[in-house]
Amino acid sequence: MRVGYIGLGDMGAPMAARLAAAGFELRVFDLLPARVEALLHTGAQAAASAREAAADCDWLCLCVPGEAELRSALMEAGALDALRPGAALLIHSTVLPEAVQWVAEAAEARGCGVLDACVTGGAARAQQGALTFLVGGEAALLERARPLLEASAERILHAGPLGSGAKLKLALNTLTYIQWAAAYESFHLARAAGLDPALLIEAGRANGQLGELQRAYLALHQAPGESAASEDFQRAVRGHRDIAAKDLAHALELARRNGLELPSAELVSRQLARLYRVAEPGESADG
């Protein structure tokens, strides 16, 4: 089975590597050539463009940051035009369900199918093949996609019709970012009160309130100030902050369209720089 893969970031790279290890004929593309080069040792082939990655494949996987990048790869760079009839797309990006719908309409015109196969679990679980996929679309198409998803999956959840995977991912991410805010405030309360925050983490782990992902998040706030001020650290946390801002904006938009208010999510969306320890101009990494 021939697979094209576009987007080799923190999640896309390990997912693509696992496809290569599972024996799929894989062609990969990213706007950063170094990311492509880093995958070649897995047996993946390099594509010179998004269009080349899509050409003559059975499945095209897209793990790009958002809708703008989806549109750029599929429409502007010509990946959609390169797909042969009968091929199908897996959208791993976190986007609004409307983005999935326009991709599906454009793909259907070429005789191609689409699943929104959103992913959750983090980069470490991607490397371990222990992700959860939240899938929207036809059950029959999901069965066709199952061998690809199982290369990286611990669990595959069929959320419902096309767009349901995106909706479920946005709801889940809302929970995640509100949890980050709770962990952040508890951590800094303990430290301000004169406690070693490691005690909070130990206690939260013991009673089940601080799971693996929350503890990984709090590692951001345990890094020494000098490390947190470094260019590499700030580049990484700004990237995480930007993704969180996009995801929460989508969640809030989805809520508004469904007549729902999310006051906690609104508040968290205004605190993301602090939550991710981003140093704004003229400030330290600790605000």
N, C-alpha and C positions, 0 to 999 in steps of 0.2 A: 504494500500500500504506500503510495507516494503522498508525502505531507509537506506542505509549505508552511513556514512559520515566520511571522512578522512581529518583532518586538521582543528583545532579549535583555530585559531589565532584571531586577531582583527576582521576579517571579517567572518571567518568560524563559530566562536562560536555563534554570534547573529543570523546568517542565520540558523544554526542548531537548535537553540532554537525556532525560529519561525516555523520551520517544526514540532517540537514536539508539540508546542501550536496549530498548525493547525490539529493535530490528526493523523499525520503519525506515523507508527511504526518505531522508529528511533534507530539505533545502531551506536555509535560514537567511533572514535579512534583518538588519537594524540600521538606523541612520548613523550609528557609531560603529565604524568598521572594526574597532578593537573587540567589540562584543561578538561579532561574527567570527573573528579569528580565534577567540577563546573557546568556541564551540567545535572547531574543526577536529580536535583530537578525539571527539566522540564518534566520529564517522559522518557527521553532518557535512553537507556540501554548502558552499557559500553561494548566495545569490547576489548579483550586482545591483538589484533593485527589487522593490516590492512586486512589480510586474513579473520579474523573472522568478521570484519565489512562488508566485501563484500559478505559473504556466504549467499545464499538463499535470496538475496534482489532483488527487482524489479528495483531499481535505486541505483547507487553508485555515490555520489557527492565527488569531490576532490577539496579541497581548500588549496592546499599546495603552498609553495613559488615559485617553478619553475620546469623546466623540470627534473632536477636531482632528486627532491623529487617525482615527478610523476613516474619516472622510478623505483625508490626505492620501492614505495608503490605497484605499479602494477606488476612489474616484479620480483624484488628481494624478496619482502615480500609475493608475491603470491596472491595479491588481484584479479588480472585478472583471474588466474586459478580457483579461488573460485566462480566466477560468473556463474550463470546458463544460458543456452541459452535463449534468449528472454529478458534478462536484458539489461539495458542501462546505460551509464556513462554520467555525467555532469562534464565537466572540467571547474572549475571556476578560475583556475590559469592563470596568465598572462604569456604566452609563445609564442614562434614563431609558425606560422602555421604548420611548419614541424613536431613539436612535437605532434600537434593534429592529423596529418596524420598517424604517426607511431602508436599512441594509437588506432586510428580507424582501421588500418590494423590488429593489434593484436586482437582487440575486435571482428572484423568481423569473424576471424578464429574460434571464440567461439560462433558465432551466436548472438553477442551483438552489439547494436548501440552506437553511440557517438554523443554528441553535445558539441561544445566549447561554453560555456555559461559564458563568461567573465562578470565581475561585476564592476560597478562604482557607486560612491556616498559616500564612506567613512563609517567608523564604526558607526557613529551616525545614519546615515540613514539606516544602516543595522538593528540596534536596533528598528528603527521606522517602518521597513517594507517599506521603500521608495527608494529602490535601482533601478537602471536601469540595465537590463541584455542585453548584446550584444551577440547575438546568431548566430552561424554558424552551418549549417547542414540541414537535410531534414525537410521540413515544417511539414510532418506528425509526425515525431518524436518530433518536437517542440510542437505540439498540445498535445501529450502524456505527455510531461514534464511541460506543462503550470500550472497545479495545484501546482506543487512543486515550480516553480519560483514565482508564485503569492503570496506565503506565505511571500516573502521578497521584492516583486517588486512594484514599482510605475509605471514602464514602462518596456515593453519587446520589443526589437527591433530585428527583423530577418534581419541580415546583409547579408545573402546569403549562398552559399555552405559552407561545412565544412572548417574551418580555417578562415572564414570571421569575426567571432566574435573576434578572436585573432588579426587579422589585424586592425580592428576598435579600439580595446582597445589600441594597441600600438600607433596608430595615436592620439587617445585622450590623452593618457598619455604624449606624446610629447608636446601637448598643455599645459597640466597641469604643467609640470616641467619648461617650458619656462615662464609660468605665475608666478611660484614661484620666479624665478630669477628676474623678473620685480618688483614684490612686495618687494623682499629683497632689491634691489638697491634703490627703492623709499623710503622705510622705513629708510634706513641708511643715505640716502642723507638728509632727513628731520631732522634726529637727529644730523648729523654732522653740519648742518647749524643752529643749535640752536633752532629748533622747537620741540615741544612735538609731537612725532610720532602719538599719539592718534588723533591729528588734521588731519594728513594724512589719517588715517583710517576712521575718520568721513567724511572727504571730499570725499574719494573714495567710501564710502558707499552711500553718497548722490547722486553722479553722476553715480552710477552703475558700476564703474570700479573695485571695491573691493567687490566681492560676499562673500557668506558664507564660501566657502572653502578657499579663499585667506585670509580672516580674521582669520580663524582657523589656517592656516599656520603661519601667523604673530605672533600668540600667542607664538610660539617658541622663537621669538626674543624680546618679552616683558618680559619674565621671568627674574628675577634678576640673576646676575652673579653667586651668591652662589648656587642658585637652579639649574642653567644650568650646573654647575660643578659636581653636585651630580651623584653618580653611577647610580641611577635609571633613571635620565634624559638622561645621556649619553648612557645607554643601549638602551633606547627607540629610540633615534635619530639615533644611529648607525644602528639599525634595519631598520628604514625608509630610511636612506641613502643607505643601501645595496639593498633594493628593488628598489629604484629609479635608482641605477646604473645598475641593471640587466635589468630593463624595458627600459631604454634609450639605453643600448647596443643592445637590441633586435630591437628597433626601428631603430637604425642606420644601423644594419645589414639588416633589411627589406628594408630600403632605398637603400643601396648599391646594393642589388639584383635586384632592380627595376631601376637602373641607375640614382638615385637621390642623390643630396647632401643636407644635413641638417646642415648648418653652425651654426645656433643658438643652435640647439640641441647638436652639438659637443662641443660648448663652455660651455653650461650648464653642460654637463656630466663631465667636468673637475673641476667644482665648487661645487660639491655636498656636500663635507664636510662643506664648509662655509655656503651653503644654509640651511643645517640642523643643524648648530651650533654644529658640532662634534668637540670635543677637541682632536686634534692630539697630539701625545707624545711631551711634552715640550711646548705645547701651551695652552692658555686659551680657554674657550668655545666660545670666540669672536675672535679667531684667533690672 
